[in-house]
Amino acid sequence: MDLRDTPEEAAFRAELRAWLEASLPDELRGHRGGAARFDGPALRDWSRALHEAGYAGLTWPKAYGGGGKPYSFQAIFLEESARAEAPPHVGVIGLGMAGPTIMAHGTEEQKARYLEPILSAKEIWCQGFSEPDAGSDLAGVRTSARLEDGHFVVDGQKVWSSFAHLADWCILVTRSDPASQRHEGLTYLIVDMHGAGVEVRPLRQLTGEAEFNEIFLAGVRVPVDNVLGEVGGGWQVAMTTLLHERGTLGFALTATLEVAVGRLVELARDRGATPVQRDAIAREWIELQALRATAYRSLSTLLRTGVPGPEGSILKLQWSEANQRLTKLALELLGPDAGLSGGNAPYGGYWQHQQLRSRGNTIEAGTSEILRNIVAERVLGLPRSR
């Protein structure tokens, strides 16, 4: 594990910091996250600026419009963007999940059609994996896809689909062999979200936003050309998607937590923290340092092997629970003011919003229960629990 930047990485970090300082509009700095981070033309403009400056798809091959940089540069970008409190590229799912999966399993025609619009934010993607009766158990997929006249006819339902209400395309896991069970007989499809039979219903959250959605598919016709990988080989394609989802995510999560801990320290100074509360803040700072070291260890493995490992599950698990503890502690520091909302709340209601949003952290991108199983089996080598 190497904690230091190489000369090339240090130069890239300095260049990026200067660019963020000069280019990030004040109205986008310090965004709250959630659904609001993707609403409005200003965020599309910001995404195009990232693309034009060469910061979108940093690790993608140059042949596909990317930067051809090592994963360490992507980690630096995520780290510095979070510290600057800059909003992400609106195509976060396309950049981090759909794009790498298309590059790994797609045909040349699919790569030519879909990759450039992801980078330039012309098209937005969502993910259709989780289902109401299966949750995080991807092998429990029931959404069906039957072959008919050169098309797959898809029927089913997906849930917890981030930004489906904005998406143009969906990476969808279906069961194409009705007699199959678990990991067999799955087919991975690229689905037009504007096609006939696709209905999106936003799910209202505790924050009042609708960041996540249900997707209903009724007789949706998907051309065979939109199969990603092999018919019946969807499980292997989906594993590629999930590995990339958490590949360098730890650096963004760690930097985000670093910003939150800094704000928590400021809050403690403003509100006069008790000795017990100061001890709790110190524990969160220690947790942050442990997460940062784990992120560097994960990155070192990624740079050595070229494949994201299961260690990313540790980072997501620990960050999600740390963020919930941190925001709960912030409300304790606010005291009676924690019950205020809107214009009456101190700090613009920032901490109330963060506390409510943090409740989803232990569900999204894999529940804590699923992640603990992954860590137990793939990191610690323990026997399967099921």
Disulfide bonds with the S-S distance in Angstrom:
none
